Amino acid sequence: MRYSNIKEGIFLRRPNRFIAHVEIDGKEEICHVKNTGRCRELLKEGARVLVEEFDSPHRKTKYDLVSVYKGDRLVNMDSQAPNKIFGEWLRAGNLFQEITLLKPECTFGNSRFDFYVEADGRKAFMEVKGVTLEEENVARFPDAPTERGLKHLRERAACMDAGYDAYVVFIIQMKDILYVEANRKTHPAFADALKEVVEAGVRPLALDCLVTPGNVVAKDFVEVRV
């Protein structure tokens, strides 16, 4: 996926989940943060960040904060990006040979899934998780307790009971990752549920991303450890 009108800035502070103060061209600006997670290991005072500039009278802020440098590694932190990235990767034929139907935001029973796909004679529901937490080249999800994420895992089993394939997909919003795992220290129940559903037949899939200032592309498979 592509961004336009990217500018570099210096992160100053984040008074709440939705906005950040960033120095851009020597001036302090208020930016919308496209990730409501904690991101404490990323958004540190003085960090180099990338923002997307908009010229619209309908916006409350002129900028969206989309990426941050963690040392030399550029990390995309746009929580809306993983679904777009994975959708582009799927449509390019990287997982299935022939897709006959690809439907985003699809409802099954009382649940809503990120993607429903019919391909290669199979029918599958897929849930996508964006990963921004990295420690010593290991990616972990989540970076904060997520009851919503736990609910999504448990809903995968209901799909399989109805005869569908089920995937949980981790889009790691950076490159050069050794493997991805559940963040047991932060949310042990999520780690237990991931192990349980994978053992029951849910297919784990993880991809890292090549992140550049104006573009994010899913690249390589990464091992999922449960």
C-alpha positions as CSV (number, residue, x, y, z in Angstrom):
1,M,0.0,0.0,0.0
2,R,1.1,3.5,-0.8
3,Y,1.2,6.8,1.1
4,S,1.5,10.3,-0.5
5,N,2.9,13.5,0.8
6,I,5.2,11.9,3.4
7,K,7.2,14.2,5.6
8,E,9.7,13.5,8.4
9,G,9.4,14.8,11.9
10,I,10.5,14.4,15.5
11,F,8.1,12.9,18.0
12,L,7.6,15.1,21.1
13,R,4.7,13.6,23.1
14,R,1.4,11.8,23.0
15,P,-1.2,13.3,25.3
16,N,-3.7,10.6,24.5
17,R,-4.2,7.6,22.2
18,F,-5.4,9.6,19.3
19,I,-3.0,12.5,18.8
20,A,0.7,13.2,19.0
21,H,2.7,16.3,19.0
22,V,5.4,16.2,16.3
23,E,8.0,18.8,15.3
24,I,7.8,19.2,11.5
25,D,9.9,21.7,9.6
26,G,10.8,23.3,12.9
27,K,7.2,23.8,14.0
28,E,5.2,21.8,16.6
29,E,2.2,20.2,14.9
30,I,-0.7,18.0,16.2
31,C,-0.9,14.7,14.3
32,H,-3.6,12.0,14.3
33,V,-2.1,8.7,15.5
34,K,-3.3,5.8,13.3
35,N,-2.8,3.3,16.1
36,T,-4.6,3.3,19.4
37,G,-2.2,0.7,20.9
38,R,0.4,1.7,23.5
39,C,3.4,1.7,21.2
40,R,5.6,2.8,24.1
41,E,8.7,1.1,22.7
42,L,8.2,3.1,19.5
43,L,6.9,6.5,20.4
44,K,9.7,7.9,22.5
45,E,10.6,11.5,22.8
46,G,13.0,12.4,20.0
47,A,12.2,9.5,17.8
48,R,12.2,10.1,14.0
49,V,8.7,9.7,12.6
50,L,7.0,9.9,9.2
51,V,3.7,11.6,8.8
52,E,1.3,11.8,5.8
53,E,0.2,15.4,5.0
54,F,-3.3,16.2,3.9
55,D,-5.0,19.3,2.6
56,S,-8.6,19.0,3.6
57,P,-11.0,21.4,5.4
58,H,-12.9,18.4,6.8
59,R,-10.0,17.1,8.9
60,K,-9.2,18.1,12.4
61,T,-5.5,17.6,11.9
62,K,-3.3,18.2,8.9
63,Y,-1.2,15.1,9.5
64,D,-1.4,11.4,10.2
65,L,1.5,9.7,12.0
66,V,2.1,6.5,10.0
67,S,5.7,5.2,10.7
68,V,8.5,5.5,13.2
69,Y,12.2,4.7,13.1
70,K,13.3,2.3,15.9
71,G,17.0,2.7,15.5
72,D,17.7,2.1,11.8
73,R,14.5,0.0,11.4
74,L,11.4,1.7,9.9
75,V,8.2,0.4,11.6
76,N,4.8,1.1,10.1
77,M,2.3,1.7,12.9
78,D,-0.8,2.4,10.9
79,S,-3.4,0.0,12.3
80,Q,-5.5,0.3,9.1
81,A,-2.6,-0.9,6.9
82,P,-2.4,-4.7,7.7
83,N,-5.7,-5.5,6.1
84,K,-4.8,-3.5,3.0
85,I,-1.3,-5.0,2.8
86,F,-2.6,-8.6,3.2
87,G,-5.4,-8.0,0.7
88,E,-2.9,-6.8,-1.9
89,W,-0.7,-9.8,-1.2
90,L,-3.6,-12.3,-1.5
91,R,-4.8,-10.8,-4.8
92,A,-1.3,-11.1,-6.2
93,G,-1.7,-14.9,-6.0
94,N,0.9,-15.5,-3.2
95,L,-1.2,-18.0,-1.2
96,F,-3.8,-19.5,-3.6
97,Q,-3.5,-20.3,-7.3
98,E,-7.0,-19.2,-8.3
99,I,-9.2,-17.0,-6.2
100,T,-12.9,-17.0,-7.2
101,L,-14.2,-14.8,-4.4
102,L,-12.4,-12.5,-2.0
103,K,-14.7,-10.6,0.3
104,P,-13.4,-8.2,3.0
105,E,-15.3,-7.7,6.3
106,C,-17.5,-10.7,6.0
107,T,-20.1,-11.8,8.6
108,F,-20.5,-15.4,9.7
109,G,-23.0,-16.0,12.5
110,N,-22.5,-13.4,15.1
111,S,-18.9,-12.8,14.0
112,R,-17.2,-10.5,11.5
113,F,-14.0,-11.6,9.8
114,D,-11.4,-9.6,8.0
115,F,-11.6,-11.8,4.8
116,Y,-13.7,-14.6,3.4
117,V,-12.0,-16.3,0.4
118,E,-13.0,-19.1,-2.0
119,A,-10.0,-20.4,-3.8
120,D,-8.6,-23.7,-5.1
121,G,-11.7,-25.5,-4.1
122,R,-11.6,-24.3,-0.5
123,K,-13.6,-21.8,1.6
124,A,-11.8,-19.9,4.4
125,F,-12.3,-17.2,6.9
126,M,-9.2,-15.1,7.7
127,E,-8.4,-12.8,10.6
128,V,-5.5,-10.3,10.3
129,K,-3.5,-9.0,13.2
130,G,-1.0,-6.1,12.8
131,V,2.2,-6.5,14.8
132,T,4.4,-3.6,15.8
133,L,6.1,-4.9,18.9
134,E,9.6,-6.2,18.4
135,E,12.2,-7.2,20.9
136,E,15.7,-8.5,19.8
137,N,14.3,-9.2,16.3
138,V,11.4,-11.2,17.7
139,A,7.9,-9.9,17.0
140,R,5.1,-10.3,19.6
141,F,1.4,-9.8,19.6
142,P,-0.4,-8.2,21.3
143,D,1.4,-5.2,22.9
144,A,-1.5,-4.8,25.4
145,P,-4.3,-7.2,26.6
146,T,-6.9,-7.7,23.9
147,E,-10.2,-9.2,24.8
148,R,-11.3,-8.5,21.2
149,G,-8.3,-10.5,19.8
150,L,-9.1,-13.3,22.2
151,K,-12.7,-13.4,21.0
152,H,-11.5,-13.5,17.4
153,L,-9.3,-16.6,18.1
154,R,-12.2,-18.5,19.7
155,E,-14.5,-17.7,16.8
156,R,-12.1,-19.5,14.4
157,A,-13.0,-22.8,15.9
158,A,-16.7,-22.2,15.1
159,C,-15.8,-21.7,11.4
160,M,-14.0,-25.0,11.3
161,D,-16.9,-26.8,13.0
162,A,-19.0,-25.5,10.1
163,G,-16.6,-26.9,7.5
164,Y,-14.5,-23.8,6.6
165,D,-10.8,-23.4,6.8
166,A,-9.7,-20.7,9.3
167,Y,-6.5,-18.6,9.3
168,V,-5.0,-16.2,11.8
169,V,-2.6,-13.9,9.9
170,F,0.1,-11.8,11.5
171,I,1.2,-8.9,9.4
172,I,4.5,-7.8,10.9
173,Q,4.9,-4.1,10.1
174,M,8.7,-4.2,9.7
175,K,11.5,-6.3,8.2
176,D,14.2,-8.7,9.5
177,I,12.2,-10.6,12.1
178,L,13.3,-14.0,13.3
179,Y,9.9,-15.3,14.3
180,V,6.6,-14.1,15.8
181,E,4.9,-15.4,19.0
182,A,2.1,-14.6,21.3
183,N,3.0,-12.0,24.0
184,R,2.4,-14.3,27.0
185,K,3.8,-11.8,29.5
186,T,1.3,-9.2,28.4
187,H,-1.7,-11.5,27.8
188,P,-1.3,-15.1,28.8
189,A,-4.9,-16.0,27.9
190,F,-4.3,-14.9,24.3
191,A,-1.1,-17.1,24.2
192,D,-3.1,-20.1,25.6
193,A,-5.9,-19.5,23.1
194,L,-3.6,-19.3,20.1
195,K,-1.9,-22.5,21.0
196,E,-5.3,-24.2,21.5
197,V,-6.8,-23.1,18.2
198,V,-3.7,-23.9,16.2
199,E,-3.6,-27.4,17.7
200,A,-7.3,-27.6,16.7
201,G,-6.5,-26.8,13.1
202,V,-6.5,-23.1,12.7
203,R,-3.7,-22.2,10.3
204,P,-1.2,-19.6,11.5
205,L,0.4,-17.4,8.9
206,A,2.9,-14.5,9.3
207,L,4.5,-12.1,6.9
208,D,7.0,-9.4,7.4
209,C,6.9,-6.2,5.5
210,L,9.3,-4.0,3.5
211,V,8.6,-0.6,4.9
212,T,9.8,2.5,3.0
213,P,8.6,6.1,3.5
214,G,5.9,5.9,0.9
215,N,5.1,2.3,0.7
216,V,4.5,-0.9,2.7
217,V,4.6,-4.3,1.0
218,A,4.2,-7.8,2.5
219,K,7.4,-9.8,1.7
220,D,8.5,-13.0,3.4
221,F,6.9,-15.7,5.5
222,V,7.9,-15.7,9.1
223,E,7.7,-18.6,11.5
224,V,4.8,-18.5,14.0
225,R,5.8,-20.1,17.3
226,V,2.9,-21.2,19.6
